[in-house]
Amino acid sequence: MVGIVLVSHSNLLVAGVLEVTEQMTKGTVPVFVACGTGDEENPIGTDPMRIHEAIVEAQQGDGVIVLMDFGSALLSTEAAVELLPEEEQGKVFLSPAPFVEGALAAVVQSAAGASVETILKEIASIMPTKSKQLGIEVRIPTAQKDENMPPSKEESEEISLVVPNHLGLHARPAARIAGTVGGYSSNVWLIRGSDSADARSLNQITMLTVQKGDVIQFRAVGADAKDVLKALQALANVNFGDVDKPDFRLRGERMPEGGIAAAPGSALGSVVWYRPTLPIVERKIVSDAEREMVRLAEAIAMARIELADLEHQASGNVETAEEAEFFALHSMLLDDPYITCSAHDYITKAKYNAEAAWAETIEKTMERYRTLQNEYVRGRVVDVLDVGSRVLRALTGEEFCGPKVENPAILIANDLGASDMANLDTKNVLGIVTQEGGAASHVAVFSRTLRIPAVVGVKRLISSLQDGDVIGLNGATGEVWISPDAGEQEKLTALRSQWDVHLQEVRKKAVEPAITRDGKSVRVEVNVKNVDEIPVALEAGADGIGILRTEYLYLNRDSAPSSEEQYQEYKRAAEMLNGEPLVVSTADLGGDIILPYMEKSPVERNVAFDRRGVRFSLAHRDLFVQQIKALIRLAAEYPIKVLVPMVSHLTELREVYGVFNEARVMLKKESIPAAPNVDLGVVIEVPASVFLADQLAREADFFVLGGDDLARYVMVFDVKNSVLGTEFTQLHPAILRIMRDIIRLAHESGIPVSVGGGITSNLQAVFVLVGLGIDSLAVSPTSLEQTKEMIRTIVTSEAKEVALEAMDLPDAESVKALVSMHCCMQY
């Protein structure tokens, strides 16, 4: 390695230069310094003996380059060199380059293993490059100019990308580019428009002043050209090493009207319009109003069932708390007395048929929403249309016809409802642009989950577009290009390619462990609602299955599942995990879940269905024993853990242990092997279990914090209340304090604790949970990649400090603001 010596009149000047070079090379290149005189009264100056000692120390066999600041530094250095043996003097090179820029360039090149000749050539180019940037003509010999010209595309390998860095290719990313290229033999050029730079040259790269959003090419010639370009692409994918998150955006040169950035990514293509309307119905005057009332009630009930089915179908793709809000809001609209009473009045007073009464009510309700001043509330007109259409389809028998995008295209609409978004053909929808909507609209929330670039709230911008017109969009900035020119299309194509590569890299990393920047490993598992979801979760990169829910085994059937049937189903799940523990939750039945085969009498129904979870299981012991028999039978063959929901106190837990013993006795009589011990965990989700957690921890083997139910019961809100159900609870200091206490108590008792539910889909909450010391998280499949990537950005000590500070704040909004200052959101 070439030795680098800095000679300066001032200790402070060199300290500043060393601080910058340290950032460039992470201390991989030793830099030797000779600063000042050593005289406290007259510190400014240079000392030949100090310089001599620094040069001797810097000699490592490949030569020494000395950079000097000004004046007597040159004379002192020449005197120091003369003190060396004659054979050593020929290996010391004094550079006339500017002190700061020369030092940076020399250190970066040395880190890349460059020779003395290469480093001297690099730092010699500083003045011409800088002069060019300042518009000062500097004559460069023709031969040197031709030598530095990049080859044509046909003669080289090339990649094209958009620079995502907030500050562009400033000194640090330029140093990383030069350092990366230094490890390969190929010649590499960085090209921006008509300008180019040697990619091994820190200064040439820096002086190109490549800015965020610029399209650049790396062009390489040599035996390992493809390899060096692959390495540069990987460097670009991680934001060229900058700590700020990638900012995949362009600068719009001509954008008639802006929109709201809804979901990152870019798209270029022809447009397809979607204009949803209420189904057309015929108004009739009827004589039997009661019959029409019944028809309307049945249609509303059918719409409610369809909505529940839609939520279930969409849960594999959209399962965060934000998306759940929209389904809850639609349920509330179906129950809204203003809407239902208005429709009833049209039937009973105006004698309208049910279809006309409902359509008239929905039209007037939509009109009222459109006149409201509050933009967010005004935007809910799309929910009224969605719900209204659903009921009318139930009345008329008409099938749902959402957006039809048969070929790759950009979908544009006035607005899109939750049903529209949940039924999108994600393969053909390249991007979405809507006239209405905001950052919290259906389009924004669903698009981010489905990874579809989207811009909303563009108002009049797209009103004149026709099917087939070409547009471009950037969902990170809200930019929209109508009939983009060739240059804009090139940028959008490069940006789309880069965004796709970025997502691919994130997906690839999803299979890797989630480890914080300071080395703490956090398991990120996936909860599944049935066995068939397990392969998808594992393929997506889940560290394991957080919870296998078992309610599905009891639903939509005429009789309870047998122990044998359950055993075979659980065995199928265990075999998929290849030795990893399978965590199975006992069925969380009761409450709103109605089992037809359990309805024996009104008295028994009242006793049975006012209970949930473990209470229901213990009240129906025969049903419970069959499930436990299947589980402990399987535990004799595979690693199994059993989780019990809704536990309130220690007596319930002990009763569960009693059922385990009863099941073992039954299996022994049947000569079927059963595991003597099975890890038993409890879900901490009701206030009673919070206060008695110390007792439960003494006899349970692990805890799971049920974030959603815990927040609901502690904060006392209706699950259908979309406002209280998310922002008000997930980051509320009261919930964070409970979680802190449970985690601390569990660890003191020597048992692990996990967190599940919608809170794990909130990346800010994940940041805080890591700070609180959580052992694992159980997330939805669509949150897996983002959650793991988030954890990799966290410094545990910083997250801990933020978590402690958050618990002293008055409300969730304050916590959200605090965490936003520290939390590096990925998408």
N, C-alpha and C positions, 0 to 999 in steps of 0.2 A: 504494500500500500504506500502511496505517495504521502510523505509527511507535509503538514501544513503549519507554517509559522506566521503569526500575526505580530507585527511590530507597530506600536502606537505610543504616542505621547501620554495617553490617558487610560487609566484603569477602567474608568466608567465607559469610555467609548468601546473598548474591547469587550467589556461585560455585556453590553447591548448586542454586539455582533454575535457573541457566543450564544446568547439566549435565542437568537433567531436561527442560527445554524443547528442548535440542539433540537428545535422543532422540526427542522428539515430531515435530520438523519437519526433522531432518537439516540444520539450519543454514540453512534457506531464508528465515528471517525474521531480519533484524538486530535485536538488542535492545541498547539503549543504557543505560548504567548510570552512576549517581552514588553512589559508596559511600564512607563514612568521611570523615575530615577531611583526610587527607594528612599528619597530624602523627604521627610514629613513636611519640612518647611517649604521645599521647592519640588513638589511631586511631579510636575509636568516636564516631560523631556524623555530622552532615550539613553540607554546605557549599552555600549558595545558588548560588555561582558555578559550582561543578561541575554542579549540577542545571541551571542555565541553559545551559551549554555542551552538555549531553547532549540537552536539548530542541531546541536549534537544530540539532544534528547529526541528530536523529531526524525532522525535518520533511521529508516527501516529497510534500507536496501534498494528502494525504487526511486530515490531522489527526494529532494525537499524543495518546495515552492514557498517563497517568502513574499508576503504582501505588507506594504508599509503605508502609513497614513500621509505624511507630508514632511517637507523641510529636512531637518537633521536626521529624520528616521532613515533616509536613504544613505547618508554618509555613515551613520552609526552601523548600519547593516553591512555596508561594504567593508568597514573596518573589522567587523565581527567575522566575515567570511575569510579575510586575509589571515585570521588567527588559526584557521583550519589547516590541516596538512594539505599539500598541493593536490594529492589524489582525491581528496574529499571535496575540494572547492568546485570541481567540475560537475558534481552532483547537486549543487545548490543553484537554484534559478530565482532571480529577483524579478518580480512582475511589476510592470508599470500600470496595471489595471486599477480602476477606482477601488478604494479600500473595502467598502461594504459589499458592493456587487461582486467584486473579485473574490472576496472571502466566501460568500455564499456559493458562487459557481464552483470554486475549487473544492470546497467541502463536499458538495453534492456529487461532483464527478469522482472524487476520491472514494466516496462511499460506493459508487458503482463499479469501482475497480479500474478506472481509467488510468492510462499511462500519463507520464509527465507531459509528453508531446500533446496528447489530447486535451489535457487540462489547460495548458498554456494557450492552445488554439481557441478553446472555449472562452477563456477570460479575455483573450485578445479581441473577441467579437463583441464585447460589451459596448464599447464606444460607438462603433458603426450602427449597431442595432438600436441603441438608445438615441443616437442622433437622428436615425430614420423616424423614430417615433415622435421626435420633437420637430420634424420637418426640416432638419438641417442636412444639407447634402454632404455625403461623405463618399469619396471616390473609392470604389472597390475594384481591384484588378479583375478583368474579364474572366480569367481562368478560375479564380476563386468563386466568382458569381455563378459560373456554369456548374462548378462542382457541387454547389449547394442547392441547385435546382432539383425539385422532386421529379421522379420519373413519371411517365404517363400511366394511366390506369391499366392499359394493356400490358405494361411491362412490370406490374407490381401486384401485390395483394393489398386490399383496402377495406376498411370499415368506416361507416359514417354514423355519427351520433350527435345528440344535442347535449350541450353542457348543462348539467343540473345545478351546479354549485351556486350558492347565493352570491358569492363574490367573484364568480368566474374562475379562470385559471390564473389565480394569483400565485405568489411565490411558493407556497407550500404544496399545492397540487402540481405545480410545474416541477418542483423538485421530485415529487413522487413519480411523475411521468418519466423524467430523465433517469431516475434511479431504476425504474422498471425496465426501460429500454437498455440500460447499461448491462443487464444480465444476459443479453442476447447478442449474437454476432451480426444480425441483419442491420442494414441501414434503414432508419425510420424517419419519416417526415410528418409533421403536424401541419395540416393545411386548413386555412380559413379563407374562403373566397379565392382571391388572387394572391394572397400572402401565404408564406410558408415558413417553417422553422425546422431546424434539425431537432428531432425529438430527444436527443441526448443533451441538448443545450438548455439549461435552466433559463439563461437570460434571453435567448431567442424566443423561447416559449412565452416568458413573462411579457416581453416587449410586443408580442402580437396583441396583447390586451384582449384576450378572448373573454367575452362576457357571458353571463347566464343567459341561456336561450339561444346562443349561437350554434349553428351547425358546423361541425368540424369533421375532417377526415384524418385518419392515420393511414399512411401509405408506406408499405415495407417491401424491401427487396433483399433476398438472401435465403440461405438454407433453412432458417428457422422463422421465416416471415410470418407464417400462419400462427406459430406459437407465440410470438411477441404480440401480435394483434389480439390473440385470445387473452393474453395477460393484460393488455391495455383495456380490453372490453370489461374484464373482471374488475379492474381498477375503477373504470367509469361507473360500473354498477354499484359500487360502494361510495359513490359521490367523490371519487378521487381522494378518498381518505379524510375528507372534511367531516367534522362532527355534526354540522347542521344537516338536517334531513334532506334527501334529494328533492330538488324543486324542478319537476319536469314541466317547464312552461316556456312559452315563446313571447316575444315582444310583438304585439299586433301592430303592424304598420298602418293598416287601414281597417278599422272595425267600425261599421256604421253606428252600432249601438251595443253597449255591453250587456252581459248577463251575469248571473250569480254562479260562481264555481260550486258545483254540486258533487261531482265525483271525479277524481283525477284520471288522467290518461287523455289520449287524443284520438281523433277519428277523421277520416276523409272518405267521402262517398256520396252517392245519390240519396235523395230523401224519399221517405214514404210517409204520407200524412195519415194520422189517425184522428178521427173526429167522433168521439163517443157521444151518443144522444140517448135520451129516454126512448124505450120502445114505443112505437105509435100504437095508440089504443083508440077504440071507438067509444064515444060517449053514448050511453043508453039510459033512458029513464026506466026504472024498475019499480015493481009493486011490492016485491018481497025484500024489504030492507034487511030483515033478520038473516036471510040466506046470504046476502052480500057481506054482511058483517062476519059471518062464519067463514066465508071464502077468503076474506081479507086476513082474518086471524090465522087460518091455515097457511096462507101464503107467507105471512110473517114468520110463522113457526118453521116453515120449510127453508126460508132464507136464513134463519138462525142456524139450522142444521148445516146448510151449505157453507155458511161462514166458518163454522167449527171444523168442517172437513177441509176447507181451504187452508185454514191455519195449520191443521195437522199435515197436509200435503206440503205446505211451504216450509214447515219447520226444519227440513233438512237443509234448506238454503237460507232461510231468514229466521233467525232464532234469537236475535238480540232484543233487549228490552225496548229499544226504539221502534222496531218493526212490530212488536207485540202491541204497542200503543194503538196502531191503526186498526187492528182487528178488534181490540177492546172498544175503540171509539165507534166502530160500526155496530157493535152489539148495543152500545148505549143509544145510538140513533134509532135502532129498531124498537127500543123500549121508551123512546122519548114521548112523553104524554102530549106535547104540543103537536107532534106529527100525527100520532094515532088518533087523538081527539078531533083534529081537524078533518082527517079522512072520515071518521065516523059521522061528523056533522054533514059532510057532503052526501053520505049515504042516507042518513035518517031524515035530513031536512030537504036537500035538493033532489033526493031519490036517484042519485047517480049510481051506476053499477060500480063494483069494487075497483075495477081497472081505472075508470075515469076519476073516481074519488081519490085514489092514491096518486095518480099522475098529476092531478090538479094541485094536491097538497105538496108534492115534491117540487113542482115548478115554482110555486109561491115561496116555499122554503128556500130554494136556491136563489131566488131573486132577493129575498131578504138578506141572505149571506153576502151577496154581491154588493150591497149598499153599505155594509159596515165599514167603519174607519180602520179597525185593527186589521193589519195585513195578514197576520197569521190566521185569525179567525175567518177572514174573508176567503182565505185559501182552502178552507174546509168545505167549500161548495162541491169540490170533487168527491168528498166522502158522501155527501147527501145524494149526489148523482149515482154513485156506486151502489149505495144501499137501496135507493129508490128503484134503480134498474133491476136489482136482484129480486125484489118483491114483485115487480111487474112481470118478470120472466116466469116467476112461480105461478102467477095468475094466468098468464097466456100460454104457458108451455113452450115459450121461445127459448132456444139454447143460447148460452153466453157466446158472444163473438168478440173476443178481444183484439188487440193489434195483430194484424196479419203481415208478417215480414218474411216473404218466401225466399228472398235472396239477400246477401249481405248489403245492408243499407243503414242509413241514419234515420231513426224514428223521430218524427216531430209531431207535436200535438199542442193543443191549448193547455192541457194538463192531463195527468194520468193518475188513476186511482190505485188503491192497494190491490184490487183484483186484477187490474191491467198489468201491474208490475209483477205480481206473483205468477202470471201466466205467460210471461215473455219468452220468446224463443231466443235464448241468450247466444246461440251460435250465429244467428243472422243479424242481430241488433248490434251494429258497430258502435253506436253512440246514441244519445238522446238529447233533444233540445225541446224545451217547452216554453210557452209564452208566460205562463203563470208559475207560481211556486217559489219557495225559498230554500234556505240551507237545511231546514227541518222538514221539508215536504216529503211526500211518499217517494217521489222520483229521486230525491237526494239520498234518502236513507236506504232505499232498496238498491239503487245503483251502486252505492259504495259497497254494499254486501255482495252484489252480483258482479262487481268489478267491471261495470260498463261506464265509460266516460260520459259525463252528463253536464249540461249547462241549462239552468232554469231561469225564469223571470226575464226573458229577452224582450217581452212586450211586443212592439210592432215589427221587430227585426225580421221575423220569418213569415209574416202574414202574406207576403206576395209570392212565396215560394210555391212551386208546383211539383208534383211527383216527378222524380227523375232529375231535378236540378241538383247540382253538386255543391256541397258545403263542406267546410272543415270546422272542427271545434277543438278546444282545449279545456278539459274539465277542471284543470288545476287553476285556471285563471279566469274562466268565464268568457274567453275569447271565442268568437264565431266569425268565420270567413265565408262570405257569400261569393260563389264562383271564384274560388281562390286561383291566383295566377300561378305560373310555373314555379316561381321561387317559393311561394307559400306552400304549394303542394309538396315541394321537396322537403321543406322543414317539417311539415306535418307527417310525411311518410317516415322521415328519420326519427321523429319524436315517438311515433306509434311503435316503430321497431324497438326503440330503446325502452319504452315503457313495457312492452311485452317481455323483453329480456329481463327487465327488473323484476317483473312478477314471477317469471320462471325461476329466477335465482331465489326469490323469497320462498317459493314453493319447494324448491330443492332443499333449502335450509330447514324447512319445516320438519324434516325427518331427523334433523340433528338435535341434540339436547339443548334446552334453554338454560344458558349459563350467563349470569350477570357479568358485567365488566370486571368485577373484582372476585370472580370465581365461585359464586354461590349457585348451585344447581337447583332448579325448580322444576318438578315434574308437571307437565301439562298434559292432562288426560282428557278424554271426551266422554260425555254422558250419552248413552244410547237408549232409545225407547223400545228396541227389540233386537233380536240377535242378528237380523239381516243388515243392520246398520254398522255392525262391528268391522267387517272388512273395509268399508269405505273410510271409517275413522282411522284404522291402522295404516291404510294406504296414504292417507293425508298426512301422516307423521305423528299421530298421537303416541305419547309415551306409554299409554295403557288405557284401559276402560275405567273411567272414574266411577260410574254407576251403570249397571244394567237394570233399567226399570222393568218391572214384571206385570204391571197392570194389564198390558195388552193380552196376556194369557187368559184373563178373566172376562174380557169384553166381547160383545158381538157373538154370543153363543147361548145355547139353551141349558147348559149344565156346567158345573165347575170343572176346571181341569184336574185330571187325576195326578197323583204323585208320580206315576210312571211317565206320563206325558211331559210333566215339568222336568223330570230328570233328563229325559232325552233332549229337551230344548236347551237346558243349561249345559249339558255335556257338549252339545254342538258349539256353544259359545266358548267353553273352556278350551276346546281343541284348537280354536282359532288363535288363541293367545300364546301358544308355544311356551308354556311354562310360566308366563306372567300371571300374577294373581287375578282372579276374576272377582270383582266386587258386585254382589247381587243385592239389590234392595228388596226387602219383603214388600208385598203389594200394598200400595198406598190407596186403599179403597175407602168407601164411605163418602161422606160429604155429598157432592153433586153427582157422584158416580152411582148409577142405578144398575143393579144386577137383577134381571128379570127372574132368574132362578132362585133368588134369595127372598122374593116378595111372597111371604106366606100369610101375613095378616097385617092389618093396620097397626096393631100394637107392636108387633115385631119390627115393622118398618120404622116406627118412631124410635124404637130402641137402637136399631141398627144404624140408621142413616144420620143420626146426630153425632156420629163418631167418625174419626178419620185415622188413617195410619195404624199405629200399633193398637190403639183403642178398638178399632174395628176388628183387627186380627184377633185380639184376645177375647172379644165378644163373640167371635165365630171361631172358636178354638179348633173345631174339626177341620174347617177350611185351612186354618193356619198350620195345623200339624202336617197336612199333606204337602204343603210347600216346604216346611222345614225338613221333612223326611227326604224329599228330593235333594235338598241342598247338602245335608250332612252325608248322604249317600255319595254324592258327587265329590264331597270334600275328602273322601277316602281315596280318591283317585287323582284329583287335581287340586292345586292351591286355590282355595276359596275363602272369601271374606263375605260376611253377611252384614248388611246395613239395615237398621230398623228406623223407619221414619216416625216423626211426631212424638217422640218419647218426652214425657213431662217430668217423670221422677224415677227414683231408683226402684221402687216397688214394681213398676211396669217392666223395667229391664230385668229384674229378677224373675218375673213371671215368664218372660221370653226364655230365659235360661231353663225354666221349668218345662216349657214346651220342647226345647231341645232334648232334655232328658227323656221326656215322654216319647219323642220320636225315635230316640235310640233304642228304647225298650221295644217298641213296635218292630223296628227293623231287625233287632236281634231275634225276636220270635219268628220272623220271616226268613232268618238265616241270610240276611243281606248285610254286608259290611257297612259300617258307619264310622266316620271320623270321631275319635274321642274328644278332640278339641277343635273348635273353629273360631277364628277371630271374629268378634262381634263388635260392631260399631253403632253409634247412635248419631242421628241428625239433630244438631242443635238448631231448632227453628221456632220454638215457642218460648215465651218469656220464662215459664217455670223451669225449663231445662237450663236457661242461662243462669238463673239464681242457684240452681242445684248442680251446676256443672262439676263442682269439686267432688260431690258424691258419685256422680256418674263416671267421672274420670278414674275413680278407684276400681271400677269393675268393668268398664268398657275397654276395648283394645284400640279404638281409634275414634276420632270425631270427624264429622263433616258439618261445616257451617252452611246451613240452607239459607243463602243470602236473601232470596225473594220472600219466602214466607216469614222469615225472621223480621225483615224490614216491615212487612205488611202488618204483623201483629204488634210490633213495638211502636210503630208510628201511627197505627190505627187508620188505615185507609182501605177503600174499596178497590179490589183488584181491577175493576173496570174504570177507575179514575186514572186516566192516562197521565195527568200532570203529577199527581202525588206519587204515582206508581214508579217513577223513574228518577228524574232529577232531584226530587225532594228527599228521596230515601237513600239511593245508592252511595252517595258521598256524605251523608249526614253525619255530623260528629257523634251523635248518639249511637249510630250503627257501628262506626269505626271504633268507638270505645268498647262496645260489647265484643267485637271481634278481637281487639287487642287483648282483652281480659281472658277470653276463651283460649286464644292461641298460647298466651303465657301460662295459663293454668294447665293446658294439655301438655306442654313441653315440660313443665315442672313435674308432671305425673308420668313422664316418659312415654307419652303416646303421640303419634303424628296427627296433624289436623289438615284437612283440605277445605276448600271453598268451592261451592257450585252455585248454579243459578245464573240469572241474567246479569248479576253484578260482574261476572267474569268476562262479559262481552264489552264492558266499559274499560278501555285501556287506561284511563286515569285511575280507576279503582284498582286495576292490576298493579299499577305503580305503587299505590299505597299498601296493598296487601303484601307485596314483596317486602316493603319496609317494615311491616308488622311481623314478618318472620314466618309466613305461611309455608308449609311443606310442599303442597301441590295445589293445582287448580284443575277444576273439571269444567271444560268449556264446550261450546257448540262446535261442530265441525268447521263452520265458516269462520269462526273466531280463532281457530288454532294457529294459523300462520301469523296473523297479526300479534297474537298474544306472545308467541315465542320470540318474534322479532322485537317486540317491546321489551321483554325481559332482558334481551341481549344488550340493550342500550342503558340498562340501569346500573348505577353504582349503589350497592346495598346501603352503605352508610348514609349516602345522601337521601335515599328513599326513606330510611328510618327517621332522619331528622325532619323530613317533610311530613311524615305520618304523625310524629309527635306534635308538630306545630299545628297540623290540621285538626287534631282533637281538641284544641283550645279555641277554635273558631266557632262563631255562633250558628252557622247554617251551611247547607250544602253548596250554595252558590259561592260562598267565601272559600270553601275547600276546593271547589272546582277552579277558581281563579288562582289559588295558590299552587295547585298541582300543575296547572297549565304552564307555569313559569319554569318548571323543572322537567316535565314529562315530554319526551320526544315522540310525538305521535307519528306513526309510520304512513298512514294513508288518509 
